Amino acid sequence: MEGRAHNLPHVLRLLLGLVVLSTLMGLLMAGIAIPAIGAGGSATTSGVKAFNDLPSEFSVSPLAQQSKILTADNKLIANPYDENRIIVSLDKISPWMQKAQIAIEDSRFYEHGGLDVRGFTRAMVSNFSSGDVQGASTLTQQYVKITLQENALRRDDKEAAKAAVAKTYTRKLQELKYALDVERNYTKEQILAGYLNLVYYGDQAYGVEAAAQNYFGVSSSKLTLVQSALLAGIVQQPTKYNPVLNPKNSQARRNAVLDRMQALGMASAAEVAAAKKVPVADMLGNRKPPKGVCQRSSEPFFCAYMMEYLQKSPQMAVLGKTPAERLKNINQGGLTIKTTLDSRLQASTLKALTDAVPVGNKSNLGAASTVIEPGTGKVLAMAQATDFGDSQLNLNVDQRYGGSQYGYQFGSTAKTYALVAALESGMPLDGTIDAPSASPDDPHFFDPKEMKDRCNADKPWEVENDYRSGGEMSLAKATAESINTAFGQLVIDLGGCKVHEVMGRMGVHQGDGKPINTSISSITLGAGTMTPMTAASSYATLAARGKFCEPTPIAAITTSNGKVIKVPPTTCKQVVRADVADGVNLLLQGPLKDRRGTAEGVWDVTKRPAAGKTGTTNNHNQSWFIGYTPQRAAAVWVGNVKVARANGQLLTLNGKCFNTYGCKRSVFGGTIAGPVWADIMTAATNGLPVVQFTPPSSAILNGNYVPIPDVAGDSIGDATDTLEAAGFKVRVGSRVDSTIREGRVARTSPGTKAMKGGTVTLLISRGYSSPVRSTSQQSRPVVIEPTRTTTGPTPKVKPTKPPKRP
């Protein structure tokens, strides 16, 4: 009869087993209600009917539900999961491991069709005698049981998960029928691979690959006989046989597996004897305990950002209403999440950063960069020169996505927003500013009374220049050479809150999402803080001719069956007039191409137009370059990760060494950050067509200034009355050479036209003309950059100026 059973279809095998068992004891009392051993044929008939009524179709492998996060070019970034599991194919699992697991769990695995009749009959006789309900499960049955339990847990169905492992005859019958379905539809190799990837090996390791790495620090393809025997033995009782927690129990169980393998002819006596000599404790020397999803990732910081973004971004509401619901769908939903990350550009960005700042340096140096596509907000690269194993703090992003509460001070990169406000107010591109004279030893103090709104200072605002400079200068010169007193005067003339409002429109904010401080130094000279991603996306607004787009790392999301999830596009909004952006783009080309530009020489604007701005903070504590072409925008920060000593004294970059750039006596925005930006931007634009910036319109070139009354020769009082009557604000400026009588107004700044309601500076005559100094006698202008201030009194501003690159 048994010989015949091996030639029957799988269902008939089970029926034959039921007949045999019914004949012996009136089998399967629970769930089928067989009254006694003497039930005979009627019991067999009712048992068959009850069995046939059970569900038979089984859904295999919840492992296929793990999600994937990919780069734009389909390279794997991470596999989000709830359990520490790494899926591998059967050909990547050591033959020793396959043999060991079969030997101890189901030695006739390749002979049966899901039900081992011999073992099942023996177990049922034992159960009948003892009143217990126990095993003799084939490996296929175990696979069914674990899969049912896993599926229930994924649905948060605790009752179903409990029922999947309940010790009842009803559950056992259902498990048998499902096992037959699995054997009918899948090969032995598929079943074995599914089992080895699914089963729990203790110590938070699910599946053989995770277990091999966890316990031995090797891949499952490298597992030896002794290692395989140890792992195979754990499955029956993962805690009792955990080699970390219970090495003695584990060693005894391992040896039992080895004995079984020898008895089955799977390993020789010599091989088994040698394996038994190895103490379990000695086997765990290279173990690699389980790590988080992103610790395994090739791009751990971007991976961590993605996991936070998927849970918290409003754009990701398509994945669930709450972060917890979204995380469950990410970890269990079998999603394919394609990101915007360009793996080639990412590698180039990281290399450019680490060429300047080695990972793991002992100099408190950090570097970070984000590359954005203007007009879409796509995050194309995001890298930093720090070790994820040491700190998971993401220097590029906001606090909600794993970054810091503030970011870093951004220095004179803030001056860009004053340019936007100036052109919006009607200042022409060739407009001039009367910059107060200042030097390192003789700073200029801007009086709080000059400041027209709440965005001011609570005491005289001290601003130094790095050389004696001042006087009337063009907007272009002030921008290219980053003259602080010029921008201090410009922001006061415009109104600090007007510039602050421009910053908000263009996406500038602290790492915690709050607006930057409204102090005049934060608004004008970047004493506030922001992150590289915020900086890059803000400047990308200008590259996109005034359109600001929220940064997004999402390209597409599909379900496990290939259905596309409709992800809402990132928010884009025209926040600056296109013609104003065109004008600012022209001005910001100056730092790169003008002879005295703060980043002159780092980029060949004749080959590909680009614009940008340097930034260096007080005491040379941090340095920046934020720049863009019409197609790409990138921010580079190089600075002190820890900002100050315990006593509050700011640390400096001066005197530190920057890998391939060598040691620098003085560090400015154009010293390291500028050249690093150029390397990144070269990679970012490689292969793209050369695109010119749109020329400014005549309205922007000429502005909409109104005429200034001619007050030359008037007294200060009369000139003031005349100008105020015309709607201007008036400031008394410096003394200048003139043939007009001493003490009278020599001229005004601006000269003939000014912004409606703007400030006009009266330049007062000395009453004589002095010889003009030669160019060689004049000092070279130097950039002055700010100190940090987000709360408290306005700090002293320290001058900085990037030297020419050697």
Secondary structure, 3 states (H helix, E strand, C coil): CHHHHCCCCHHHHHHHHHHHHHHHHCCCHHHHCCCCHHHHHHHHHHHHHHHHHCCCCCCCCHHHHCCEEECCCCCEEECCCCCCECCCCHHHCCHHHHHHHHHHHCCCCCCCCCCCHHHHHHHHHHHHHHCCCCCCCCHHHHHHHHHHHHHHHHCCCHHHHHHCCCCCHHHHHHHHHHHHHHHHHCCHHHHHHHHHHHCECCCCCECHHHHHHHHHCCCHHHCCHHHHHHHHHHCCCCCCCCCCCCHHHHHHHHHHHHHHHHHCCCCCHHHHHHHHCCCHHHHCCCCCCCCCCCCCCCCHHHHHHHHHHHHHCHHHHHHCCCHHHHHHHHHHCCCEEEECCCHHHHHHHHHHHHHHCCCCCCCCEEEEEEEECCCCCEEEEEEECCCCCCCCCCCCCEHHHCCECCCEECHHHHHHHHHHHHHHCCCCCCCEEEEEEECCCCCEEECHHHCCCCCCCCCCEEECCCCCEEEEEEHHHHHHCCCHHHHHHHHHHHCHHHHHHHHHHCCCCCCCCCCCCCCHHHHHHCCCEECHHHHHHHHHHHHCCCEEECCECEEEEECCCCCEECCCCCCEEECCCHHHHHHHHHHCCHHHHCCCCCCCCCCCCCCCCCEEEEEECHHHCEEEEEEECCCCEEEEEEEECCCECCCCCECCCCCCECHHHCECCCCCHHHHHHHHHHHHHHHHHCCCCCCCCCCCCHHHHHCCCEECCCCCCCCHHHHHHHHHHCCCEEEEEEEECCCCCCCCEEEEECCCEECCCCEEEEEEECCCCCCCCCHHHCCCCCCEECCCCCCCCCCCCEECCCCCCC
